[in-house]
Amino acid sequence: MKSFKYAIALTGSIATGKSSVAKIFKEFGFNIIDADKIAHDILDIEHSKISKMFGKSVVLDGKVDRKALGQIVFNNISKRKELERLLHPLIYDTIEKEAIKLDALKKPYLVDIPLFFETNRYPIEKSLVVYIPKNIELKRLQNRDNISKDEALLRIDMQISIEKKSQDATYIIDNSGTLLELKQECYRTKNKIEKDFI
């Protein structure tokens, strides 16, 4: 059976509010596959390999210190690629197994993949991009992670721009307003999705 038939990739850029959108869609009764959660679980399973690759300082009590690891990979492209080579195939396999189970239900579901466009790895035809303008994204990221403007810009610029992602999206949810406005955007998009999958 072809996997991802009923899947929609939920994506955006860093700090655009993908988790908030996933939470709202969960309340609507949608199933969600969370690539980040799967990645965190796999990081801990593979902690001994991570320790060999990046040093013992990134592993504490059998768990990967994601902040310490992030500091290494955000500032070093070759280290980031090394980590991706280890993790991405393992993450993909886990997501695909979950997707096969959800496809059997014959209902649309979301696969929350932050780097959906960047990795170009998943054969998912439809995508939902959570959009906010870059200036708001910058402020939200600085506040969320308590980092400098330069560090926030570096992280944002590592990804494909939110404008480009929006051009390639099947559905767009604008998250530059209030929580109530976000819920209304999600409801409007949910109705579109349900019509498309009838």
ChimeraX commands (.cxc) that place a marker at each C-alpha (Angstrom):
marker #1 position 0.00,0.00,0.00 radius 0.5
marker #1 position 1.26,3.47,-0.91 radius 0.5
marker #1 position 2.04,5.40,2.26 radius 0.5
marker #1 position 1.22,9.10,2.82 radius 0.5
marker #1 position -1.90,8.95,0.59 radius 0.5
marker #1 position -3.99,10.92,3.11 radius 0.5
marker #1 position -1.08,12.91,4.55 radius 0.5
marker #1 position -0.65,16.69,4.62 radius 0.5
marker #1 position 2.79,18.00,5.60 radius 0.5
marker #1 position 2.44,20.63,8.32 radius 0.5
marker #1 position 5.40,22.96,8.01 radius 0.5
marker #1 position 6.54,26.58,8.17 radius 0.5
marker #1 position 9.69,28.16,9.49 radius 0.5
marker #1 position 11.22,28.31,12.94 radius 0.5
marker #1 position 8.89,29.99,15.51 radius 0.5
marker #1 position 5.96,30.44,13.10 radius 0.5
marker #1 position 3.59,28.49,15.37 radius 0.5
marker #1 position 3.41,24.97,13.92 radius 0.5
marker #1 position 2.86,23.44,17.39 radius 0.5
marker #1 position -0.10,25.75,18.06 radius 0.5
marker #1 position -1.66,24.79,14.73 radius 0.5
marker #1 position -1.05,21.07,15.39 radius 0.5
marker #1 position -2.76,21.43,18.79 radius 0.5
marker #1 position -5.82,23.11,17.23 radius 0.5
marker #1 position -6.08,20.45,14.51 radius 0.5
marker #1 position -5.83,17.75,17.19 radius 0.5
marker #1 position -8.84,19.39,18.88 radius 0.5
marker #1 position -10.64,19.13,15.51 radius 0.5
marker #1 position -10.04,15.36,15.65 radius 0.5
marker #1 position -7.10,15.15,13.23 radius 0.5
marker #1 position -4.34,12.62,13.81 radius 0.5
marker #1 position -0.87,14.19,13.95 radius 0.5
marker #1 position 2.51,12.56,13.35 radius 0.5
marker #1 position 5.10,14.71,15.10 radius 0.5
marker #1 position 8.50,14.44,13.38 radius 0.5
marker #1 position 10.20,16.50,16.12 radius 0.5
marker #1 position 8.99,14.18,18.87 radius 0.5
marker #1 position 10.10,11.16,16.83 radius 0.5
marker #1 position 13.50,12.86,16.28 radius 0.5
marker #1 position 13.89,13.49,20.04 radius 0.5
marker #1 position 13.06,9.86,20.83 radius 0.5
marker #1 position 15.55,8.62,18.21 radius 0.5
marker #1 position 18.24,11.01,19.52 radius 0.5
marker #1 position 17.98,9.37,22.94 radius 0.5
marker #1 position 17.91,5.83,21.48 radius 0.5
marker #1 position 21.07,6.68,19.49 radius 0.5
marker #1 position 22.77,8.55,22.36 radius 0.5
marker #1 position 25.92,6.39,22.29 radius 0.5
marker #1 position 26.48,7.11,18.56 radius 0.5
marker #1 position 25.79,10.82,19.17 radius 0.5
marker #1 position 28.34,10.80,22.00 radius 0.5
marker #1 position 30.98,9.28,19.69 radius 0.5
marker #1 position 30.20,11.78,16.93 radius 0.5
marker #1 position 29.94,14.99,18.97 radius 0.5
marker #1 position 31.66,14.29,22.28 radius 0.5
marker #1 position 30.50,13.09,25.69 radius 0.5
marker #1 position 29.45,16.60,26.76 radius 0.5
marker #1 position 26.27,16.38,24.63 radius 0.5
marker #1 position 24.92,13.33,26.51 radius 0.5
marker #1 position 23.77,13.45,30.14 radius 0.5
marker #1 position 22.43,10.33,31.90 radius 0.5
marker #1 position 21.74,8.52,28.63 radius 0.5
marker #1 position 19.83,11.46,27.16 radius 0.5
marker #1 position 21.05,13.89,24.52 radius 0.5
marker #1 position 21.35,17.50,25.70 radius 0.5
marker #1 position 19.61,19.02,22.69 radius 0.5
marker #1 position 20.65,22.56,23.54 radius 0.5
marker #1 position 24.35,21.60,23.65 radius 0.5
marker #1 position 24.00,19.58,20.44 radius 0.5
marker #1 position 22.10,22.45,18.80 radius 0.5
marker #1 position 24.94,24.87,19.56 radius 0.5
marker #1 position 27.36,22.57,17.71 radius 0.5
marker #1 position 25.20,21.85,14.66 radius 0.5
marker #1 position 23.74,25.34,14.22 radius 0.5
marker #1 position 27.26,26.73,13.90 radius 0.5
marker #1 position 28.83,23.99,11.79 radius 0.5
marker #1 position 27.31,22.85,8.49 radius 0.5
marker #1 position 29.41,19.67,8.17 radius 0.5
marker #1 position 28.48,18.59,11.73 radius 0.5
marker #1 position 24.83,19.30,10.96 radius 0.5
marker #1 position 25.02,17.16,7.79 radius 0.5
marker #1 position 26.66,14.37,9.80 radius 0.5
marker #1 position 23.80,14.42,12.31 radius 0.5
marker #1 position 21.21,14.50,9.52 radius 0.5
marker #1 position 22.79,11.47,7.81 radius 0.5
marker #1 position 22.34,9.48,11.01 radius 0.5
marker #1 position 18.87,10.70,12.00 radius 0.5
marker #1 position 16.89,11.33,8.82 radius 0.5
marker #1 position 16.62,7.72,7.55 radius 0.5
marker #1 position 15.60,6.54,11.05 radius 0.5
marker #1 position 13.02,9.32,11.39 radius 0.5
marker #1 position 11.65,8.60,7.92 radius 0.5
marker #1 position 11.17,4.89,8.65 radius 0.5
marker #1 position 9.29,5.63,11.87 radius 0.5
marker #1 position 7.06,8.24,10.22 radius 0.5
marker #1 position 6.32,5.94,7.29 radius 0.5
marker #1 position 5.18,3.13,9.63 radius 0.5
marker #1 position 2.83,5.56,11.42 radius 0.5
marker #1 position 1.58,6.90,8.07 radius 0.5
marker #1 position 0.66,3.42,6.80 radius 0.5
marker #1 position -1.52,2.90,9.91 radius 0.5
marker #1 position -3.25,6.28,9.45 radius 0.5
marker #1 position -3.75,5.85,5.68 radius 0.5
marker #1 position -5.79,2.74,6.49 radius 0.5
marker #1 position -8.35,5.03,8.22 radius 0.5
marker #1 position -8.93,6.85,4.87 radius 0.5
marker #1 position -9.04,10.29,6.55 radius 0.5
marker #1 position -6.66,13.24,6.13 radius 0.5
marker #1 position -3.98,13.61,8.83 radius 0.5
marker #1 position -1.05,15.96,9.44 radius 0.5
marker #1 position 2.63,15.08,9.47 radius 0.5
marker #1 position 4.40,17.86,11.36 radius 0.5
marker #1 position 7.73,18.16,9.50 radius 0.5
marker #1 position 9.61,21.42,10.20 radius 0.5
marker #1 position 12.10,20.86,7.33 radius 0.5
marker #1 position 9.65,19.38,4.81 radius 0.5
marker #1 position 10.76,21.59,1.89 radius 0.5
marker #1 position 14.43,21.62,2.91 radius 0.5
marker #1 position 14.88,17.84,3.02 radius 0.5
marker #1 position 12.60,17.07,0.05 radius 0.5
marker #1 position 12.49,13.54,1.45 radius 0.5
marker #1 position 8.79,12.81,1.95 radius 0.5
marker #1 position 6.47,11.86,-0.96 radius 0.5
marker #1 position 3.61,13.95,0.46 radius 0.5
marker #1 position 1.68,15.83,-2.19 radius 0.5
marker #1 position -0.17,18.36,-0.03 radius 0.5
marker #1 position 1.40,20.83,2.39 radius 0.5
marker #1 position 0.08,23.28,4.97 radius 0.5
marker #1 position 2.41,26.21,5.70 radius 0.5
marker #1 position 2.06,28.25,8.90 radius 0.5
marker #1 position 2.98,31.77,7.82 radius 0.5
marker #1 position 4.17,34.86,9.67 radius 0.5
marker #1 position 6.20,37.76,8.25 radius 0.5
marker #1 position 9.94,37.52,8.89 radius 0.5
marker #1 position 10.03,40.54,11.27 radius 0.5
marker #1 position 7.45,38.89,13.57 radius 0.5
marker #1 position 9.24,35.52,13.25 radius 0.5
marker #1 position 12.50,37.17,14.33 radius 0.5
marker #1 position 10.93,38.73,17.46 radius 0.5
marker #1 position 9.10,35.52,18.41 radius 0.5
marker #1 position 12.24,33.41,18.02 radius 0.5
marker #1 position 14.34,35.83,20.11 radius 0.5
marker #1 position 11.71,35.81,22.87 radius 0.5
marker #1 position 11.05,32.07,22.73 radius 0.5
marker #1 position 14.70,30.94,22.84 radius 0.5
marker #1 position 16.11,33.98,24.65 radius 0.5
marker #1 position 18.75,34.54,21.95 radius 0.5
marker #1 position 20.28,37.58,20.26 radius 0.5
marker #1 position 18.95,39.06,17.02 radius 0.5
marker #1 position 22.05,37.82,15.13 radius 0.5
marker #1 position 21.65,34.26,16.42 radius 0.5
marker #1 position 17.93,34.29,15.58 radius 0.5
marker #1 position 18.66,35.56,12.05 radius 0.5
marker #1 position 21.28,32.84,11.56 radius 0.5
marker #1 position 18.72,30.14,12.45 radius 0.5
marker #1 position 16.00,31.67,10.25 radius 0.5
marker #1 position 18.35,32.04,7.27 radius 0.5
marker #1 position 19.39,28.37,7.48 radius 0.5
marker #1 position 15.93,27.44,6.24 radius 0.5
marker #1 position 14.12,28.17,2.97 radius 0.5
marker #1 position 12.34,31.52,3.39 radius 0.5
marker #1 position 8.75,31.52,4.62 radius 0.5
marker #1 position 7.74,33.48,1.49 radius 0.5
marker #1 position 9.09,30.73,-0.80 radius 0.5
marker #1 position 7.44,28.00,1.30 radius 0.5
marker #1 position 4.12,29.85,1.10 radius 0.5
marker #1 position 4.36,29.95,-2.71 radius 0.5
marker #1 position 4.76,26.16,-2.78 radius 0.5
marker #1 position 2.05,25.39,-0.19 radius 0.5
marker #1 position -1.32,23.75,-0.83 radius 0.5
marker #1 position -2.81,25.50,2.22 radius 0.5
marker #1 position -1.59,28.57,4.15 radius 0.5
marker #1 position -2.50,29.53,7.71 radius 0.5
marker #1 position -1.60,33.10,8.69 radius 0.5
marker #1 position -0.46,33.18,12.32 radius 0.5
marker #1 position 0.49,36.85,12.58 radius 0.5
marker #1 position -2.63,37.78,14.60 radius 0.5
marker #1 position -4.25,36.71,17.87 radius 0.5
marker #1 position -4.94,33.16,19.07 radius 0.5
marker #1 position -8.63,33.62,18.22 radius 0.5
marker #1 position -7.71,34.67,14.66 radius 0.5
marker #1 position -5.40,31.63,14.42 radius 0.5
marker #1 position -8.28,29.34,15.46 radius 0.5
marker #1 position -10.48,30.92,12.77 radius 0.5
marker #1 position -7.72,30.42,10.16 radius 0.5
marker #1 position -7.38,26.77,11.22 radius 0.5
marker #1 position -11.14,26.22,11.03 radius 0.5
marker #1 position -11.30,27.72,7.53 radius 0.5
marker #1 position -8.40,25.50,6.42 radius 0.5
marker #1 position -9.88,22.39,8.05 radius 0.5
marker #1 position -13.05,22.85,5.98 radius 0.5
marker #1 position -10.99,23.19,2.78 radius 0.5
marker #1 position -9.00,20.04,3.60 radius 0.5
marker #1 position -12.12,18.03,4.30 radius 0.5
marker #1 position -13.65,19.11,0.98 radius 0.5
marker #1 position -10.46,18.20,-0.89 radius 0.5
marker #1 position -10.39,14.68,0.55 radius 0.5
marker #1 position -14.05,13.81,-0.10 radius 0.5
marker link #1:1,2 radius 0.2
marker link #1:2,3 radius 0.2
marker link #1:3,4 radius 0.2
marker link #1:4,5 radius 0.2
marker link #1:5,6 radius 0.2
marker link #1:6,7 radius 0.2
marker link #1:7,8 radius 0.2
marker link #1:8,9 radius 0.2
marker link #1:9,10 radius 0.2
marker link #1:10,11 radius 0.2
marker link #1:11,12 radius 0.2
marker link #1:12,13 radius 0.2
marker link #1:13,14 radius 0.2
marker link #1:14,15 radius 0.2
marker link #1:15,16 radius 0.2
marker link #1:16,17 radius 0.2
marker link #1:17,18 radius 0.2
marker link #1:18,19 radius 0.2
marker link #1:19,20 radius 0.2
marker link #1:20,21 radius 0.2
marker link #1:21,22 radius 0.2
marker link #1:22,23 radius 0.2
marker link #1:23,24 radius 0.2
marker link #1:24,25 radius 0.2
marker link #1:25,26 radius 0.2
marker link #1:26,27 radius 0.2
marker link #1:27,28 radius 0.2
marker link #1:28,29 radius 0.2
marker link #1:29,30 radius 0.2
marker link #1:30,31 radius 0.2
marker link #1:31,32 radius 0.2
marker link #1:32,33 radius 0.2
marker link #1:33,34 radius 0.2
marker link #1:34,35 radius 0.2
marker link #1:35,36 radius 0.2
marker link #1:36,37 radius 0.2
marker link #1:37,38 radius 0.2
marker link #1:38,39 radius 0.2
marker link #1:39,40 radius 0.2
marker link #1:40,41 radius 0.2
marker link #1:41,42 radius 0.2
marker link #1:42,43 radius 0.2
marker link #1:43,44 radius 0.2
marker link #1:44,45 radius 0.2
marker link #1:45,46 radius 0.2
marker link #1:46,47 radius 0.2
marker link #1:47,48 radius 0.2
marker link #1:48,49 radius 0.2
marker link #1:49,50 radius 0.2
marker link #1:50,51 radius 0.2
marker link #1:51,52 radius 0.2
marker link #1:52,53 radius 0.2
marker link #1:53,54 radius 0.2
marker link #1:54,55 radius 0.2
marker link #1:55,56 radius 0.2
marker link #1:56,57 radius 0.2
marker link #1:57,58 radius 0.2
marker link #1:58,59 radius 0.2
marker link #1:59,60 radius 0.2
marker link #1:60,61 radius 0.2
marker link #1:61,62 radius 0.2
marker link #1:62,63 radius 0.2
marker link #1:63,64 radius 0.2
marker link #1:64,65 radius 0.2
marker link #1:65,66 radius 0.2
marker link #1:66,67 radius 0.2
marker link #1:67,68 radius 0.2
marker link #1:68,69 radius 0.2
marker link #1:69,70 radius 0.2
marker link #1:70,71 radius 0.2
marker link #1:71,72 radius 0.2
marker link #1:72,73 radius 0.2
marker link #1:73,74 radius 0.2
marker link #1:74,75 radius 0.2
marker link #1:75,76 radius 0.2
marker link #1:76,77 radius 0.2
marker link #1:77,78 radius 0.2
marker link #1:78,79 radius 0.2
marker link #1:79,80 radius 0.2
marker link #1:80,81 radius 0.2
marker link #1:81,82 radius 0.2
marker link #1:82,83 radius 0.2
marker link #1:83,84 radius 0.2
marker link #1:84,85 radius 0.2
marker link #1:85,86 radius 0.2
marker link #1:86,87 radius 0.2
marker link #1:87,88 radius 0.2
marker link #1:88,89 radius 0.2
marker link #1:89,90 radius 0.2
marker link #1:90,91 radius 0.2
marker link #1:91,92 radius 0.2
marker link #1:92,93 radius 0.2
marker link #1:93,94 radius 0.2
marker link #1:94,95 radius 0.2
marker link #1:95,96 radius 0.2
marker link #1:96,97 radius 0.2
marker link #1:97,98 radius 0.2
marker link #1:98,99 radius 0.2
marker link #1:99,100 radius 0.2
marker link #1:100,101 radius 0.2
marker link #1:101,102 radius 0.2
marker link #1:102,103 radius 0.2
marker link #1:103,104 radius 0.2
marker link #1:104,105 radius 0.2
marker link #1:105,106 radius 0.2
marker link #1:106,107 radius 0.2
marker link #1:107,108 radius 0.2
marker link #1:108,109 radius 0.2
marker link #1:109,110 radius 0.2
marker link #1:110,111 radius 0.2
marker link #1:111,112 radius 0.2
marker link #1:112,113 radius 0.2
marker link #1:113,114 radius 0.2
marker link #1:114,115 radius 0.2
marker link #1:115,116 radius 0.2
marker link #1:116,117 radius 0.2
marker link #1:117,118 radius 0.2
marker link #1:118,119 radius 0.2
marker link #1:119,120 radius 0.2
marker link #1:120,121 radius 0.2
marker link #1:121,122 radius 0.2
marker link #1:122,123 radius 0.2
marker link #1:123,124 radius 0.2
marker link #1:124,125 radius 0.2
marker link #1:125,126 radius 0.2
marker link #1:126,127 radius 0.2
marker link #1:127,128 radius 0.2
marker link #1:128,129 radius 0.2
marker link #1:129,130 radius 0.2
marker link #1:130,131 radius 0.2
marker link #1:131,132 radius 0.2
marker link #1:132,133 radius 0.2
marker link #1:133,134 radius 0.2
marker link #1:134,135 radius 0.2
marker link #1:135,136 radius 0.2
marker link #1:136,137 radius 0.2
marker link #1:137,138 radius 0.2
marker link #1:138,139 radius 0.2
marker link #1:139,140 radius 0.2
marker link #1:140,141 radius 0.2
marker link #1:141,142 radius 0.2
marker link #1:142,143 radius 0.2
marker link #1:143,144 radius 0.2
marker link #1:144,145 radius 0.2
marker link #1:145,146 radius 0.2
marker link #1:146,147 radius 0.2
marker link #1:147,148 radius 0.2
marker link #1:148,149 radius 0.2
marker link #1:149,150 radius 0.2
marker link #1:150,151 radius 0.2
marker link #1:151,152 radius 0.2
marker link #1:152,153 radius 0.2
marker link #1:153,154 radius 0.2
marker link #1:154,155 radius 0.2
marker link #1:155,156 radius 0.2
marker link #1:156,157 radius 0.2
marker link #1:157,158 radius 0.2
marker link #1:158,159 radius 0.2
marker link #1:159,160 radius 0.2
marker link #1:160,161 radius 0.2
marker link #1:161,162 radius 0.2
marker link #1:162,163 radius 0.2
marker link #1:163,164 radius 0.2
marker link #1:164,165 radius 0.2
marker link #1:165,166 radius 0.2
marker link #1:166,167 radius 0.2
marker link #1:167,168 radius 0.2
marker link #1:168,169 radius 0.2
marker link #1:169,170 radius 0.2
marker link #1:170,171 radius 0.2
marker link #1:171,172 radius 0.2
marker link #1:172,173 radius 0.2
marker link #1:173,174 radius 0.2
marker link #1:174,175 radius 0.2
marker link #1:175,176 radius 0.2
marker link #1:176,177 radius 0.2
marker link #1:177,178 radius 0.2
marker link #1:178,179 radius 0.2
marker link #1:179,180 radius 0.2
marker link #1:180,181 radius 0.2
marker link #1:181,182 radius 0.2
marker link #1:182,183 radius 0.2
marker link #1:183,184 radius 0.2
marker link #1:184,185 radius 0.2
marker link #1:185,186 radius 0.2
marker link #1:186,187 radius 0.2
marker link #1:187,188 radius 0.2
marker link #1:188,189 radius 0.2
marker link #1:189,190 radius 0.2
marker link #1:190,191 radius 0.2
marker link #1:191,192 radius 0.2
marker link #1:192,193 radius 0.2
marker link #1:193,194 radius 0.2
marker link #1:194,195 radius 0.2
marker link #1:195,196 radius 0.2
marker link #1:196,197 radius 0.2
marker link #1:197,198 radius 0.2
view
